Amino acid sequence: MKLKKFVFAILFIGALLSVNSTAMAQCAMCKSNIEKARENGETQVGSTLNNGILYLLVLPYAIAGAFGFIYYKKYKEKKAAQALLSQTKQ
């Protein structure tokens, strides 16, 4: 069963890596802000926009990671309590 999962994971990763597509996408609001800033002579707007994008990218993963960590700790405590209970019954 583990071999099946491993082979499936390798095939899935291989399929993802074999796809070569370039995405040239940007939201209309971001594009218009950059164009207006360049017309006004501002050159730092690109880096600040990238920082905002990174902030929006990291935040959901940080929240999910925090919940995952809390769940893991609770699961580990519950498993330890069950092991202790089973040892005391024997």
N, CA, C and O atoms as a CHARMM CRD file, in Angstrom:
* protein
*
  360
    1    1 MET  N      0.82900  -1.19500   0.00000 PROA 1      0.00000
    2    1 MET  CA     0.00000   0.00000   0.00000 PROA 1      0.00000
    3    1 MET  C      0.86900   1.25300   0.00000 PROA 1      0.00000
    4    1 MET  O      0.57100   2.23300  -0.68300 PROA 1      0.00000
    5    2 LYS  N      1.95600   1.20300   0.78400 PROA 2      0.00000
    6    2 LYS  CA     2.85200   2.34900   0.83200 PROA 2      0.00000
    7    2 LYS  C      3.54000   2.55000  -0.51000 PROA 2      0.00000
    8    2 LYS  O      3.79000   3.68300  -0.92200 PROA 2      0.00000
    9    3 LEU  N      3.84900   1.43600  -1.19800 PROA 3      0.00000
   10    3 LEU  CA     4.49500   1.52700  -2.49700 PROA 3      0.00000
   11    3 LEU  C      3.56900   2.19500  -3.50900 PROA 3      0.00000
   12    3 LEU  O      4.01900   2.98200  -4.34200 PROA 3      0.00000
   13    4 LYS  N      2.27400   1.88300  -3.43600 PROA 4      0.00000
   14    4 LYS  CA     1.30100   2.50200  -4.33600 PROA 4      0.00000
   15    4 LYS  C      1.25100   4.01300  -4.12900 PROA 4      0.00000
   16    4 LYS  O      1.23700   4.77800  -5.09300 PROA 4      0.00000
   17    5 LYS  N      1.22300   4.43300  -2.87800 PROA 5      0.00000
   18    5 LYS  CA     1.18000   5.86300  -2.57500 PROA 5      0.00000
   19    5 LYS  C      2.44900   6.55400  -3.04800 PROA 5      0.00000
   20    5 LYS  O      2.39700   7.66100  -3.58500 PROA 5      0.00000
   21    6 PHE  N      3.59200   5.90000  -2.84900 PROA 6      0.00000
   22    6 PHE  CA     4.86500   6.47600  -3.26300 PROA 6      0.00000
   23    6 PHE  C      4.92200   6.63100  -4.78600 PROA 6      0.00000
   24    6 PHE  O      5.33400   7.67400  -5.29300 PROA 6      0.00000
   25    7 VAL  N      4.51100   5.59900  -5.50300 PROA 7      0.00000
   26    7 VAL  CA     4.51100   5.65600  -6.97000 PROA 7      0.00000
   27    7 VAL  C      3.55000   6.73600  -7.44800 PROA 7      0.00000
   28    7 VAL  O      3.86800   7.48500  -8.37200 PROA 7      0.00000
   29    8 PHE  N      2.38600   6.82100  -6.82900 PROA 8      0.00000
   30    8 PHE  CA     1.42400   7.84700  -7.20900 PROA 8      0.00000
   31    8 PHE  C      1.99200   9.24400  -6.97300 PROA 8      0.00000
   32    8 PHE  O      1.82900  10.13000  -7.81200 PROA 8      0.00000
   33    9 ALA  N      2.65500   9.44400  -5.84100 PROA 9      0.00000
   34    9 ALA  CA     3.24500  10.74600  -5.53700 PROA 9      0.00000
   35    9 ALA  C      4.32400  11.10600  -6.54400 PROA 9      0.00000
   36    9 ALA  O      4.39200  12.25000  -6.99200 PROA 9      0.00000
   37   10 ILE  N      5.16400  10.15500  -6.90500 PROA 10     0.00000
   38   10 ILE  CA     6.22500  10.40700  -7.88900 PROA 10     0.00000
   39   10 ILE  C      5.62000  10.74600  -9.24800 PROA 10     0.00000
   40   10 ILE  O      6.07600  11.67500  -9.91600 PROA 10     0.00000
   41   11 LEU  N      4.60200  10.00500  -9.65900 PROA 11     0.00000
   42   11 LEU  CA     3.95000  10.28900 -10.94300 PROA 11     0.00000
   43   11 LEU  C      3.27000  11.65400 -10.93900 PROA 11     0.00000
   44   11 LEU  O      3.30600  12.37500 -11.93600 PROA 11     0.00000
   45   12 PHE  N      2.65900  12.00300  -9.82600 PROA 12     0.00000
   46   12 PHE  CA     1.97700  13.29300  -9.72400 PROA 12     0.00000
   47   12 PHE  C      2.98000  14.43700  -9.79400 PROA 12     0.00000
   48   12 PHE  O      2.76300  15.41600 -10.50700 PROA 12     0.00000
   49   13 ILE  N      4.07000  14.31500  -9.05900 PROA 13     0.00000
   50   13 ILE  CA     5.10300  15.36000  -9.08300 PROA 13     0.00000
   51   13 ILE  C      5.73300  15.44500 -10.47000 PROA 13     0.00000
   52   13 ILE  O      6.01100  16.53700 -10.96500 PROA 13     0.00000
   53   14 GLY  N      5.95500  14.30000 -11.08700 PROA 14     0.00000
   54   14 GLY  CA     6.50700  14.28600 -12.44800 PROA 14     0.00000
   55   14 GLY  C      5.58400  14.96500 -13.43800 PROA 14     0.00000
   56   14 GLY  O      6.04200  15.69800 -14.31400 PROA 14     0.00000
   57   15 ALA  N      4.28300  14.72700 -13.30800 PROA 15     0.00000
   58   15 ALA  CA     3.32000  15.37700 -14.19400 PROA 15     0.00000
   59   15 ALA  C      3.30300  16.88600 -13.98000 PROA 15     0.00000
   60   15 ALA  O      3.21400  17.65300 -14.93900 PROA 15     0.00000
   61   16 LEU  N      3.38800  17.30700 -12.72900 PROA 16     0.00000
   62   16 LEU  CA     3.41700  18.74600 -12.46100 PROA 16     0.00000
   63   16 LEU  C      4.66400  19.40600 -13.02500 PROA 16     0.00000
   64   16 LEU  O      4.60100  20.51900 -13.54700 PROA 16     0.00000
   65   17 LEU  N      5.79200  18.72300 -12.92100 PROA 17     0.00000
   66   17 LEU  CA     7.04600  19.28500 -13.41700 PROA 17     0.00000
   67   17 LEU  C      7.13500  19.26700 -14.93300 PROA 17     0.00000
   68   17 LEU  O      7.84900  20.08000 -15.52000 PROA 17     0.00000
   69   18 SER  N      6.42000  18.35200 -15.57200 PROA 18     0.00000
   70   18 SER  CA     6.49000  18.25800 -17.02900 PROA 18     0.00000
   71   18 SER  C      5.64200  19.31500 -17.73500 PROA 18     0.00000
   72   18 SER  O      5.85100  19.58700 -18.91700 PROA 18     0.00000
   73   19 VAL  N      4.70800  19.89900 -17.03300 PROA 19     0.00000
   74   19 VAL  CA     3.86500  20.93500 -17.62500 PROA 19     0.00000
   75   19 VAL  C      4.65600  22.23700 -17.67100 PROA 19     0.00000
   76   19 VAL  O      5.14600  22.71900 -16.65000 PROA 19     0.00000
   77   20 ASN  N      4.76900  22.78800 -18.85500 PROA 20     0.00000
   78   20 ASN  CA     5.53200  24.01500 -19.03000 PROA 20     0.00000
   79   20 ASN  C      4.58900  25.08200 -19.58900 PROA 20     0.00000
   80   20 ASN  O      4.41000  25.19000 -20.80200 PROA 20     0.00000
   81   21 SER  N      4.00700  25.84500 -18.72000 PROA 21     0.00000
   82   21 SER  CA     3.12400  26.91500 -19.17000 PROA 21     0.00000
   83   21 SER  C      3.52200  28.20700 -18.47700 PROA 21     0.00000
   84   21 SER  O      3.83900  28.22400 -17.28700 PROA 21     0.00000
   85   22 THR  N      3.49800  29.26200 -19.22900 PROA 22     0.00000
   86   22 THR  CA     3.84600  30.56500 -18.69700 PROA 22     0.00000
   87   22 THR  C      2.57400  31.36300 -18.50800 PROA 22     0.00000
   88   22 THR  O      1.75300  31.46400 -19.41900 PROA 22     0.00000
   89   23 ALA  N      2.41300  31.92200 -17.33600 PROA 23     0.00000
   90   23 ALA  CA     1.23200  32.72300 -17.03900 PROA 23     0.00000
   91   23 ALA  C      1.64200  34.18500 -17.00300 PROA 23     0.00000
   92   23 ALA  O      2.49300  34.57800 -16.20600 PROA 23     0.00000
   93   24 MET  N      1.05000  34.97000 -17.84900 PROA 24     0.00000
   94   24 MET  CA     1.29200  36.40500 -17.87400 PROA 24     0.00000
   95   24 MET  C     -0.00800  37.06900 -17.42000 PROA 24     0.00000
   96   24 MET  O     -0.74400  37.63900 -18.22500 PROA 24     0.00000
   97   25 ALA  N     -0.26600  36.98700 -16.14800 PROA 25     0.00000
   98   25 ALA  CA    -1.51500  37.50500 -15.62000 PROA 25     0.00000
   99   25 ALA  C     -1.23900  38.52700 -14.52900 PROA 25     0.00000
  100   25 ALA  O     -0.27400  38.41800 -13.77200 PROA 25     0.00000
  101   26 GLN  N     -2.09600  39.50200 -14.47100 PROA 26     0.00000
  102   26 GLN  CA    -2.01900  40.51500 -13.43200 PROA 26     0.00000
  103   26 GLN  C     -3.41600  41.12000 -13.32200 PROA 26     0.00000
  104   26 GLN  O     -4.11000  41.29700 -14.32300 PROA 26     0.00000
  105   27 CYS  N     -3.81300  41.43000 -12.11000 PROA 27     0.00000
  106   27 CYS  CA    -5.15000  41.97700 -11.96400 PROA 27     0.00000
  107   27 CYS  C     -5.17900  43.39900 -12.53500 PROA 27     0.00000
  108   27 CYS  O     -4.15600  44.08000 -12.59500 PROA 27     0.00000
  109   28 ALA  N     -6.33500  43.81600 -12.93800 PROA 28     0.00000
  110   28 ALA  CA    -6.46900  45.12300 -13.58500 PROA 28     0.00000
  111   28 ALA  C     -6.12200  46.26200 -12.62000 PROA 28     0.00000
  112   28 ALA  O     -5.55300  47.27200 -13.03500 PROA 28     0.00000
  113   29 MET  N     -6.45800  46.10700 -11.35600 PROA 29     0.00000
  114   29 MET  CA    -6.17400  47.16500 -10.38500 PROA 29     0.00000
  115   29 MET  C     -4.66600  47.32500 -10.17300 PROA 29     0.00000
  116   29 MET  O     -4.16200  48.44700 -10.11300 PROA 29     0.00000
  117   30 CYS  N     -3.95400  46.21400 -10.06200 PROA 30     0.00000
  118   30 CYS  CA    -2.50000  46.28500  -9.87800 PROA 30     0.00000
  119   30 CYS  C     -1.84200  46.90300 -11.10600 PROA 30     0.00000
  120   30 CYS  O     -0.94600  47.73900 -10.98900 PROA 30     0.00000
  121   31 LYS  N     -2.29100  46.48800 -12.27400 PROA 31     0.00000
  122   31 LYS  CA    -1.70800  47.00700 -13.51000 PROA 31     0.00000
  123   31 LYS  C     -1.92500  48.50200 -13.63800 PROA 31     0.00000
  124   31 LYS  O     -1.00600  49.22700 -14.01900 PROA 31     0.00000
  125   32 SER  N     -3.11900  48.97400 -13.32700 PROA 32     0.00000
  126   32 SER  CA    -3.39200  50.40800 -13.44500 PROA 32     0.00000
  127   32 SER  C     -2.59700  51.21000 -12.40800 PROA 32     0.00000
  128   32 SER  O     -2.14200  52.31500 -12.70400 PROA 32     0.00000
  129   33 ASN  N     -2.42600  50.67200 -11.21100 PROA 33     0.00000
  130   33 ASN  CA    -1.62800  51.36100 -10.19900 PROA 33     0.00000
  131   33 ASN  C     -0.17000  51.48800 -10.62100 PROA 33     0.00000
  132   33 ASN  O      0.44700  52.53400 -10.42100 PROA 33     0.00000
  133   34 ILE  N      0.37400  50.44300 -11.19400 PROA 34     0.00000
  134   34 ILE  CA     1.76400  50.49000 -11.63600 PROA 34     0.00000
  135   34 ILE  C      1.92400  51.46300 -12.79800 PROA 34     0.00000
  136   34 ILE  O      2.89700  52.21400 -12.84800 PROA 34     0.00000
  137   35 GLU  N      0.98100  51.45400 -13.72700 PROA 35     0.00000
  138   35 GLU  CA     1.06500  52.37700 -14.86900 PROA 35     0.00000
  139   35 GLU  C      0.98300  53.83100 -14.41800 PROA 35     0.00000
  140   35 GLU  O      1.72400  54.68100 -14.91100 PROA 35     0.00000
  141   36 LYS  N      0.08700  54.11400 -13.48700 PROA 36     0.00000
  142   36 LYS  CA    -0.02500  55.49200 -12.98700 PROA 36     0.00000
  143   36 LYS  C      1.23100  55.91000 -12.23500 PROA 36     0.00000
  144   36 LYS  O      1.68400  57.04800 -12.35800 PROA 36     0.00000
  145   37 ALA  N      1.79100  54.99200 -11.45900 PROA 37     0.00000
  146   37 ALA  CA     2.99800  55.31600 -10.70700 PROA 37     0.00000
  147   37 ALA  C      4.17700  55.56200 -11.64400 PROA 37     0.00000
  148   37 ALA  O      4.99300  56.44800 -11.38900 PROA 37     0.00000
  149   38 ARG  N      4.27300  54.80300 -12.70600 PROA 38     0.00000
  150   38 ARG  CA     5.37300  55.00800 -13.65900 PROA 38     0.00000
  151   38 ARG  C      5.21100  56.32300 -14.41800 PROA 38     0.00000
  152   38 ARG  O      6.19800  56.98100 -14.74700 PROA 38     0.00000
  153   39 GLU  N      3.97300  56.70200 -14.69200 PROA 39     0.00000
  154   39 GLU  CA     3.73500  57.98600 -15.35500 PROA 39     0.00000
  155   39 GLU  C      4.17300  59.14300 -14.45500 PROA 39     0.00000
  156   39 GLU  O      4.65100  60.16500 -14.94700 PROA 39     0.00000
  157   40 ASN  N      4.01100  58.98400 -13.13700 PROA 40     0.00000
  158   40 ASN  CA     4.38800  60.02400 -12.18500 PROA 40     0.00000
  159   40 ASN  C      5.87200  59.98200 -11.82500 PROA 40     0.00000
  160   40 ASN  O      6.34500  60.83100 -11.06900 PROA 40     0.00000
  161   41 GLY  N      6.60600  59.01600 -12.35200 PROA 41     0.00000
  162   41 GLY  CA     8.03200  58.93200 -12.10000 PROA 41     0.00000
  163   41 GLY  C      8.41600  58.13200 -10.87600 PROA 41     0.00000
  164   41 GLY  O      9.58700  58.13200 -10.49800 PROA 41     0.00000
  165   42 GLU  N      7.48200  57.45400 -10.24200 PROA 42     0.00000
  166   42 GLU  CA     7.79300  56.63700  -9.07200 PROA 42     0.00000
  167   42 GLU  C      8.32800  55.27900  -9.53200 PROA 42     0.00000
  168   42 GLU  O      7.74700  54.63100 -10.40300 PROA 42     0.00000
  169   43 THR  N      9.42800  54.86800  -8.93800 PROA 43     0.00000
  170   43 THR  CA    10.02600  53.58200  -9.32700 PROA 43     0.00000
  171   43 THR  C      9.93100  52.53200  -8.22300 PROA 43     0.00000
  172   43 THR  O     10.19200  51.35900  -8.49100 PROA 43     0.00000
  173   44 GLN  N      9.57200  52.89700  -7.00900 PROA 44     0.00000
  174   44 GLN  CA     9.52800  51.96700  -5.89000 PROA 44     0.00000
  175   44 GLN  C      8.19900  51.22600  -5.77000 PROA 44     0.00000
  176   44 GLN  O      8.06400  50.33500  -4.93200 PROA 44     0.00000
  177   45 VAL  N      7.23200  51.57900  -6.58700 PROA 45     0.00000
  178   45 VAL  CA     5.90700  50.98000  -6.42700 PROA 45     0.00000
  179   45 VAL  C      5.93200  49.47400  -6.71300 PROA 45     0.00000
  180   45 VAL  O      5.13600  48.73000  -6.13900 PROA 45     0.00000
  181   46 GLY  N      6.81700  49.01900  -7.57500 PROA 46     0.00000
  182   46 GLY  CA     6.89100  47.59200  -7.87600 PROA 46     0.00000
  183   46 GLY  C      7.32200  46.77600  -6.68100 PROA 46     0.00000
  184   46 GLY  O      6.75500  45.71600  -6.41400 PROA 46     0.00000
  185   47 SER  N      8.32500  47.25700  -5.95400 PROA 47     0.00000
  186   47 SER  CA     8.79100  46.50100  -4.78900 PROA 47     0.00000
  187   47 SER  C      7.75800  46.50700  -3.67200 PROA 47     0.00000
  188   47 SER  O      7.58100  45.49900  -2.98800 PROA 47     0.00000
  189   48 THR  N      7.07400  47.62900  -3.47800 PROA 48     0.00000
  190   48 THR  CA     6.05000  47.65400  -2.43100 PROA 48     0.00000
  191   48 THR  C      4.85500  46.78600  -2.80800 PROA 48     0.00000
  192   48 THR  O      4.23100  46.17100  -1.94400 PROA 48     0.00000
  193   49 LEU  N      4.54100  46.74000  -4.08600 PROA 49     0.00000
  194   49 LEU  CA     3.45900  45.85800  -4.54000 PROA 49     0.00000
  195   49 LEU  C      3.85200  44.39900  -4.33800 PROA 49     0.00000
  196   49 LEU  O      3.02500  43.58600  -3.92500 PROA 49     0.00000
  197   50 ASN  N      5.10100  44.06600  -4.62500 PROA 50     0.00000
  198   50 ASN  CA     5.57300  42.69300  -4.39900 PROA 50     0.00000
  199   50 ASN  C      5.55800  42.33400  -2.92000 PROA 50     0.00000
  200   50 ASN  O      5.22800  41.20200  -2.56600 PROA 50     0.00000
  201   51 ASN  N      5.90800  43.27400  -2.05400 PROA 51     0.00000
  202   51 ASN  CA     5.84800  43.01400  -0.61100 PROA 51     0.00000
  203   51 ASN  C      4.41800  42.74800  -0.16400 PROA 51     0.00000
  204   51 ASN  O      4.18100  41.87900   0.67600 PROA 51     0.00000
  205   52 GLY  N      3.47500  43.48000  -0.71100 PROA 52     0.00000
  206   52 GLY  CA     2.06700  43.24700  -0.38400 PROA 52     0.00000
  207   52 GLY  C      1.59200  41.88900  -0.85500 PROA 52     0.00000
  208   52 GLY  O      0.82200  41.21900  -0.16600 PROA 52     0.00000
  209   53 ILE  N      2.04800  41.48300  -2.02100 PROA 53     0.00000
  210   53 ILE  CA     1.66700  40.16700  -2.55100 PROA 53     0.00000
  211   53 ILE  C      2.24000  39.06600  -1.66600 PROA 53     0.00000
  212   53 ILE  O      1.55200  38.09000  -1.36600 PROA 53     0.00000
  213   54 LEU  N      3.48900  39.21600  -1.24900 PROA 54     0.00000
  214   54 LEU  CA     4.09200  38.21800  -0.36400 PROA 54     0.00000
  215   54 LEU  C      3.37900  38.15200   0.98200 PROA 54     0.00000
  216   54 LEU  O      3.21700  37.07000   1.54700 PROA 54     0.00000
  217   55 TYR  N      2.95800  39.29000   1.48900 PROA 55     0.00000
  218   55 TYR  CA     2.21000  39.32600   2.74200 PROA 55     0.00000
  219   55 TYR  C      0.90200  38.55800   2.59400 PROA 55     0.00000
  220   55 TYR  O      0.53800  37.77100   3.46700 PROA 55     0.00000
  221   56 LEU  N      0.20500  38.78400   1.50000 PROA 56     0.00000
  222   56 LEU  CA    -1.06000  38.08900   1.26600 PROA 56     0.00000
  223   56 LEU  C     -0.84100  36.59500   1.01000 PROA 56     0.00000
  224   56 LEU  O     -1.73200  35.78500   1.26300 PROA 56     0.00000
  225   57 LEU  N      0.33500  36.23300   0.51200 PROA 57     0.00000
  226   57 LEU  CA     0.63700  34.83400   0.26000 PROA 57     0.00000
  227   57 LEU  C      0.95100  34.09000   1.55100 PROA 57     0.00000
  228   57 LEU  O      0.51100  32.95600   1.73500 PROA 57     0.00000
  229   58 VAL  N      1.70200  34.71100   2.43900 PROA 58     0.00000
  230   58 VAL  CA     2.18800  34.04300   3.64100 PROA 58     0.00000
  231   58 VAL  C      1.10800  33.91500   4.71100 PROA 58     0.00000
  232   58 VAL  O      1.07700  32.91100   5.42400 PROA 58     0.00000
  233   59 LEU  N      0.25300  34.86800   4.83900 PROA 59     0.00000
  234   59 LEU  CA    -0.71400  34.89200   5.93200 PROA 59     0.00000
  235   59 LEU  C     -1.61100  33.64600   6.00200 PROA 59     0.00000
  236   59 LEU  O     -1.74000  33.07900   7.08700 PROA 59     0.00000
  237   60 PRO  N     -2.22800  33.19500   4.92500 PROA 60     0.00000
  238   60 PRO  CA    -3.06100  31.98300   5.04700 PROA 60     0.00000
  239   60 PRO  C     -2.26500  30.74800   5.45300 PROA 60     0.00000
  240   60 PRO  O     -2.75600  29.91200   6.21200 PROA 60     0.00000
  241   61 TYR  N     -1.04100  30.63200   4.95000 PROA 61     0.00000
  242   61 TYR  CA    -0.22300  29.48200   5.32000 PROA 61     0.00000
  243   61 TYR  C      0.18900  29.55200   6.78900 PROA 61     0.00000
  244   61 TYR  O      0.26500  28.52500   7.46400 PROA 61     0.00000
  245   62 ALA  N      0.45100  30.74600   7.27800 PROA 62     0.00000
  246   62 ALA  CA     0.80600  30.89400   8.68700 PROA 62     0.00000
  247   62 ALA  C     -0.37800  30.51300   9.58400 PROA 62     0.00000
  248   62 ALA  O     -0.19600  29.84700  10.60300 PROA 62     0.00000
  249   63 ILE  N     -1.55900  30.92500   9.21200 PROA 63     0.00000
  250   63 ILE  CA    -2.75100  30.58500   9.99900 PROA 63     0.00000
  251   63 ILE  C     -3.00000  29.07000   9.96700 PROA 63     0.00000
  252   63 ILE  O     -3.26800  28.45500  10.99900 PROA 63     0.00000
  253   64 ALA  N     -2.90700  28.47800   8.76400 PROA 64     0.00000
  254   64 ALA  CA    -3.10900  27.03300   8.65200 PROA 64     0.00000
  255   64 ALA  C     -2.02900  26.27900   9.42500 PROA 64     0.00000
  256   64 ALA  O     -2.31200  25.25600  10.04900 PROA 64     0.00000
  257   65 GLY  N     -0.80900  26.77200   9.38800 PROA 65     0.00000
  258   65 GLY  CA     0.27300  26.13700  10.13500 PROA 65     0.00000
  259   65 GLY  C      0.04900  26.19600  11.63300 PROA 65     0.00000
  260   65 GLY  O      0.32700  25.23300  12.34700 PROA 65     0.00000
  261   66 ALA  N     -0.45500  27.32700  12.11200 PROA 66     0.00000
  262   66 ALA  CA    -0.73300  27.46500  13.54600 PROA 66     0.00000
  263   66 ALA  C     -1.82500  26.48600  13.97800 PROA 66     0.00000
  264   66 ALA  O     -1.69900  25.83100  15.01300 PROA 66     0.00000
  265   67 PHE  N     -2.88700  26.38700  13.19500 PROA 67     0.00000
  266   67 PHE  CA    -3.94900  25.43800  13.52600 PROA 67     0.00000
  267   67 PHE  C     -3.43900  24.00200  13.44200 PROA 67     0.00000
  268   67 PHE  O     -3.79700  23.17200  14.27700 PROA 67     0.00000
  269   68 GLY  N     -2.61200  23.70200  12.44700 PROA 68     0.00000
  270   68 GLY  CA    -2.03300  22.37000  12.32200 PROA 68     0.00000
  271   68 GLY  C     -1.15100  22.02100  13.50500 PROA 68     0.00000
  272   68 GLY  O     -1.19000  20.89300  13.99700 PROA 68     0.00000
  273   69 PHE  N     -0.35300  22.97700  13.96700 PROA 69     0.00000
  274   69 PHE  CA     0.51600  22.75800  15.11900 PROA 69     0.00000
  275   69 PHE  C     -0.30200  22.50000  16.37900 PROA 69     0.00000
  276   69 PHE  O      0.01900  21.60100  17.15700 PROA 69     0.00000
  277   70 ILE  N     -1.36000  23.28700  16.58200 PROA 70     0.00000
  278   70 ILE  CA    -2.22800  23.09200  17.75600 PROA 70     0.00000
  279   70 ILE  C     -2.90000  21.71900  17.69600 PROA 70     0.00000
  280   70 ILE  O     -2.97100  21.01000  18.70000 PROA 70     0.00000
  281   71 TYR  N     -3.39200  21.35200  16.50900 PROA 71     0.00000
  282   71 TYR  CA    -4.02500  20.04300  16.35300 PROA 71     0.00000
  283   71 TYR  C     -3.03200  18.92600  16.64300 PROA 71     0.00000
  284   71 TYR  O     -3.37400  17.95100  17.31300 PROA 71     0.00000
  285   72 TYR  N     -1.80200  19.06100  16.14400 PROA 72     0.00000
  286   72 TYR  CA    -0.77600  18.05000  16.36400 PROA 72     0.00000
  287   72 TYR  C     -0.46700  17.89100  17.84500 PROA 72     0.00000
  288   72 TYR  O     -0.35900  16.76900  18.34000 PROA 72     0.00000
  289   73 LYS  N     -0.32500  19.00200  18.55300 PROA 73     0.00000
  290   73 LYS  CA    -0.02800  18.93500  19.98400 PROA 73     0.00000
  291   73 LYS  C     -1.16600  18.25500  20.74600 PROA 73     0.00000
  292   73 LYS  O     -0.91800  17.41700  21.61200 PROA 73     0.00000
  293   74 LYS  N     -2.41400  18.61300  20.42800 PROA 74     0.00000
  294   74 LYS  CA    -3.56400  17.99400  21.10200 PROA 74     0.00000
  295   74 LYS  C     -3.63400  16.50300  20.79400 PROA 74     0.00000
  296   74 LYS  O     -3.92100  15.69600  21.67800 PROA 74     0.00000
  297   75 TYR  N     -3.37300  16.13700  19.53700 PROA 75     0.00000
  298   75 TYR  CA    -3.40900  14.73500  19.14400 PROA 75     0.00000
  299   75 TYR  C     -2.31900  13.95900  19.87800 PROA 75     0.00000
  300   75 TYR  O     -2.55600  12.84400  20.34200 PROA 75     0.00000
  301   76 LYS  N     -1.14900  14.53200  19.98200 PROA 76     0.00000
  302   76 LYS  CA    -0.03400  13.88100  20.66400 PROA 76     0.00000
  303   76 LYS  C     -0.34900  13.68800  22.14600 PROA 76     0.00000
  304   76 LYS  O     -0.05000  12.63200  22.70400 PROA 76     0.00000
  305   77 GLU  N     -0.95100  14.69700  22.79500 PROA 77     0.00000
  306   77 GLU  CA    -1.32900  14.57300  24.20100 PROA 77     0.00000
  307   77 GLU  C     -2.38900  13.49400  24.39700 PROA 77     0.00000
  308   77 GLU  O     -2.33200  12.72400  25.35600 PROA 77     0.00000
  309   78 LYS  N     -3.35600  13.44300  23.48400 PROA 78     0.00000
  310   78 LYS  CA    -4.42500  12.44900  23.58400 PROA 78     0.00000
  311   78 LYS  C     -3.85600  11.04700  23.40800 PROA 78     0.00000
  312   78 LYS  O     -4.24300  10.12200  24.12300 PROA 78     0.00000
  313   79 LYS  N     -2.95400  10.89000  22.47400 PROA 79     0.00000
  314   79 LYS  CA    -2.34500   9.58500  22.23700 PROA 79     0.00000
  315   79 LYS  C     -1.51500   9.14300  23.44400 PROA 79     0.00000
  316   79 LYS  O     -1.53200   7.96800  23.81400 PROA 79     0.00000
  317   80 ALA  N     -0.78800  10.08400  24.05900 PROA 80     0.00000
  318   80 ALA  CA     0.00600   9.75600  25.24300 PROA 80     0.00000
  319   80 ALA  C     -0.89800   9.37000  26.41100 PROA 80     0.00000
  320   80 ALA  O     -0.57600   8.44600  27.15700 PROA 80     0.00000
  321   81 ALA  N     -2.01900  10.06200  26.58000 PROA 81     0.00000
  322   81 ALA  CA    -2.95300   9.74300  27.65300 PROA 81     0.00000
  323   81 ALA  C     -3.56300   8.36400  27.44600 PROA 81     0.00000
  324   81 ALA  O     -3.75000   7.62300  28.41100 PROA 81     0.00000
  325   82 GLN  N     -3.87600   8.00700  26.20700 PROA 82     0.00000
  326   82 GLN  CA    -4.42300   6.69000  25.92500 PROA 82     0.00000
  327   82 GLN  C     -3.39500   5.60300  26.19300 PROA 82     0.00000
  328   82 GLN  O     -3.74000   4.54000  26.70800 PROA 82     0.00000
  329   83 ALA  N     -2.13400   5.85600  25.85200 PROA 83     0.00000
  330   83 ALA  CA    -1.08100   4.87700  26.10000 PROA 83     0.00000
  331   83 ALA  C     -0.88600   4.67800  27.58800 PROA 83     0.00000
  332   83 ALA  O     -0.70800   3.55000  28.04700 PROA 83     0.00000
  333   84 LEU  N     -0.91800   5.76400  28.34800 PROA 84     0.00000
  334   84 LEU  CA    -0.77200   5.67600  29.80300 PROA 84     0.00000
  335   84 LEU  C     -1.94400   4.91700  30.40900 PROA 84     0.00000
  336   84 LEU  O     -1.75800   4.10500  31.31600 PROA 84     0.00000
  337   85 LEU  N     -3.14400   5.17600  29.91400 PROA 85     0.00000
  338   85 LEU  CA    -4.33100   4.49300  30.42300 PROA 85     0.00000
  339   85 LEU  C     -4.26600   2.99900  30.13000 PROA 85     0.00000
  340   85 LEU  O     -4.62900   2.18200  30.97600 PROA 85     0.00000
  341   86 SER  N     -3.80500   2.64000  28.93600 PROA 86     0.00000
  342   86 SER  CA    -3.72200   1.22900  28.59300 PROA 86     0.00000
  343   86 SER  C     -2.64300   0.52000  29.39600 PROA 86     0.00000
  344   86 SER  O     -2.76600  -0.67300  29.67400 PROA 86     0.00000
  345   87 GLN  N     -1.56900   1.24900  29.78100 PROA 87     0.00000
  346   87 GLN  CA    -0.52900   0.64900  30.61000 PROA 87     0.00000
  347   87 GLN  C     -1.00600   0.41600  32.03300 PROA 87     0.00000
  348   87 GLN  O     -0.64800  -0.58000  32.66200 PROA 87     0.00000
  349   88 THR  N     -1.81800   1.34000  32.53700 PROA 88     0.00000
  350   88 THR  CA    -2.29500   1.19800  33.91000 PROA 88     0.00000
  351   88 THR  C     -3.34100   0.09700  34.02400 PROA 88     0.00000
  352   88 THR  O     -3.50100  -0.47900  35.10000 PROA 88     0.00000
  353   89 LYS  N     -4.04800  -0.20600  32.96100 PROA 89     0.00000
  354   89 LYS  CA    -5.06300  -1.26000  32.99500 PROA 89     0.00000
  355   89 LYS  C     -4.42200  -2.63900  32.97400 PROA 89     0.00000
  356   89 LYS  O     -5.02900  -3.60700  33.43100 PROA 89     0.00000
  357   90 GLN  N     -3.24400  -2.74000  32.46900 PROA 90     0.00000
  358   90 GLN  CA    -2.57700  -4.05200  32.37700 PROA 90     0.00000
  359   90 GLN  C     -1.95200  -4.40300  33.63600 PROA 90     0.00000
  360   90 GLN  O     -1.34500  -5.46900  33.74700 PROA 90     0.00000
